[in-house]
């Protein structure tokens, strides 16, 4: 396709660890290896965030950036201001993931 970005729009701000618990933490910028570990640990349910994360992982493994964001935040998500960006490993090292951000 020649695309650099895969944008998946949904009804939440970003992918989260510990979804549904008081410890819920939003992910901002995450490399493929790190996001794969979170997925393997069961953080993303098969009927919900799981397919979105898997699509972003496949895209990022090919060198693009996968973004999961709220459907009302297209432009800010493309600017990297919101959403979860899944980055190829080469670019992930330069961008810090922030899984400790508490969402309210």
Rosetta blueprint (number, residue, H / E / L):
1 X L
2 X L
3 X L
4 X L
5 X E
6 X E
7 X E
8 X E
9 X E
10 X E
11 X L
12 X L
13 X L
14 X L
15 X L
16 X E
17 X E
18 X L
19 X L
20 X L
21 X L
22 X L
23 X L
24 X L
25 X E
26 X E
27 X L
28 X L
29 X E
30 X E
31 X E
32 X H
33 X H
34 X H
35 X H
36 X H
37 X H
38 X H
39 X H
40 X H
41 X L
42 X L
43 X L
44 X L
45 X L
46 X L
47 X L
48 X L
49 X H
50 X H
51 X H
52 X H
53 X H
54 X H
55 X H
56 X H
57 X H
58 X H
59 X H
60 X H
61 X H
62 X L
63 X L
64 X L
65 X E
66 X E
67 X E
68 X E
69 X E
70 X E
71 X L
72 X L
73 X L
74 X H
75 X H
76 X H
77 X H
78 X H
79 X L
80 X L
81 X L
82 X L
83 X L
84 X E
85 X E
86 X E
87 X E
88 X L
89 X H
90 X H
91 X H
92 X H
93 X L
94 X L
95 X L
96 X L
97 X L
98 X L
99 X L
100 X L
101 X E
102 X E
103 X L
104 X L
